[in-house]
Amino acid sequence: MATGKKQTESEMLAEKLLQGWTMLSENCPYCSRVPLMRQRQGKDWCVACSRFAPTNPAQQQQQQQQQQQKQQDEEEDETSDSGSEKSERLASATGEPFELRGSFRLQATPEERLAACSAALKREGEAAAEALKQQHQQQQQQQECSPASTTAESVST
């Protein structure tokens, strides 16, 4: 960008769409933050973590499982405030009843993710349009003021 500010994820998604990339219904197996984008050549790219996703389905499934396990571990670490939770986790592995703790992450459907991305892109577009409109108004005001000042200077001399 010309302004030097960092692009948001929605701006990067929009840029890839304009370049002819396809937005997929699956999230990145590494960061799980944004939908993957597919190049015309078939490679899948994540704009959030700036890397290509694995193309081998087995490798991709393994990566997703590792990411899910990592997220579960992080959630358990956040919610653990006593040593009893470790025994609860072990008990759950044996099939015995256990107490549920922590937050639950709801999975969005592909349609919901697409709608969310579309809404984000729309908001970004509206904000950019408003900024351009304000900039145009400021330029018009400056142009209106500058001819009047040059006319006043020529009359006074």
KALINDA-V144316 format. One record per residue. PHI is phi as a letter, one per 40 degrees, with the letter a starting at -180 (* if undefined). OMEGA is omega in radians with two decimals (999 if undefined). BURIAL is 1 if it has 16 or more other C-alpha atoms within 10 Angstrom, else 0. Layout:
<<PHI | OMEGA | BURIAL> <PHI | OMEGA | BURIAL>>
//
This chain:
<<* | -3.10 | 0> <c | -3.09 | 0> <c | 3.11 | 0> <g | 3.12 | 0> <c | -3.12 | 0> <c | 3.12 | 0> <c | 3.05 | 0> <c | 3.14 | 0> <c | -3.14 | 1> <c | 3.08 | 1> <c | 3.12 | 1> <c | 3.08 | 1> <c | -3.14 | 1> <c | 3.13 | 1> <c | 3.13 | 0> <c | 3.11 | 1> <c | 3.12 | 0> <c | 3.11 | 0> <c | 3.09 | 0> <g | 3.10 | 0> <c | 3.13 | 1> <b | 3.08 | 1> <c | -3.12 | 1> <c | -3.13 | 1> <c | -3.13 | 1> <b | -3.14 | 0> <c | 3.13 | 1> <c | 3.12 | 1> <c | -3.13 | 1> <c | -3.03 | 1> <b | 3.14 | 0> <f | -3.07 | 1> <c | -3.05 | 0> <b | 3.07 | 1> <c | 3.09 | 1> <c | 3.07 | 1> <b | -3.12 | 1> <b | 3.05 | 1> <c | 3.06 | 1> <c | 3.12 | 0> <c | 3.05 | 0> <h | 3.12 | 0> <c | -3.13 | 0> <c | -3.04 | 1> <b | 3.05 | 1> <b | -3.14 | 1> <c | -3.11 | 1> <c | -3.11 | 1> <b | 3.03 | 0> <f | 3.05 | 0> <a | 3.14 | 0> <c | 3.08 | 1> <c | 3.11 | 1> <c | -3.11 | 1> <c | 3.11 | 0> <c | -3.10 | 0> <d | 3.13 | 0> <c | 3.12 | 0> <c | 3.13 | 0> <c | 3.13 | 1> <c | 3.12 | 0> <c | 3.13 | 0> <c | 3.12 | 1> <c | 3.11 | 1> <c | 3.11 | 0> <c | 3.13 | 0> <c | 3.12 | 1> <c | 3.12 | 1> <c | 3.12 | 0> <c | 3.12 | 0> <c | 3.12 | 0> <c | 3.12 | 1> <c | 3.12 | 0> <c | 3.12 | 0> <c | 3.14 | 0> <c | 3.10 | 1> <c | 3.14 | 0> <c | -3.05 | 0> <c | -3.09 | 0> <c | 3.09 | 0> <b | 3.08 | 0> <a | 3.13 | 0> <c | -3.09 | 0> <c | -3.11 | 0> <c | 3.10 | 1> <c | 3.13 | 0> <c | 3.08 | 0> <c | 3.12 | 1> <c | 3.11 | 0> <c | 3.13 | 0> <c | -3.14 | 0> <c | 3.12 | 0> <c | 3.13 | 0> <c | 3.11 | 0> <g | 3.11 | 0> <c | 3.11 | 0> <c | 3.12 | 0> <a | 3.14 | 0> <c | 3.12 | 0> <c | 3.09 | 0> <b | 3.04 | 0> <g | -3.11 | 0> <c | 3.11 | 0> <b | 3.11 | 0> <c | 3.12 | 0> <c | 3.11 | 0> <c | 3.11 | 0> <c | 3.07 | 0> <c | 3.09 | 0> <d | 3.13 | 0> <c | 3.13 | 0> <c | 3.10 | 0> <c | 3.12 | 1> <c | 3.12 | 1> <c | 3.13 | 0> <c | 3.11 | 0> <c | 3.12 | 1> <c | 3.12 | 0> <c | 3.13 | 0> <c | 3.11 | 1> <c | 3.12 | 1> <c | 3.12 | 0> <c | 3.13 | 0> <c | 3.13 | 1> <c | 3.12 | 0> <c | 3.13 | 0> <c | 3.12 | 0> <c | 3.12 | 0> <c | 3.12 | 0> <c | 3.12 | 0> <c | 3.10 | 0> <c | 3.12 | 0> <c | 3.12 | 0> <c | 3.13 | 0> <c | 3.12 | 0> <c | 3.11 | 0> <c | 3.12 | 0> <c | 3.12 | 0> <c | 3.11 | 0> <c | 3.12 | 0> <c | 3.12 | 0> <c | 3.13 | 0> <c | 3.12 | 0> <c | -3.12 | 0> <c | -3.04 | 0> <c | 3.09 | 0> <c | 3.14 | 0> <c | -3.13 | 0> <c | 3.11 | 0> <c | 3.09 | 0> <c | 3.13 | 0> <c | 3.13 | 0> <c | -3.11 | 0> <c | 3.12 | 0> <c | -3.09 | 0> <c | -3.12 | 0> <c | 999 | 0>>
//
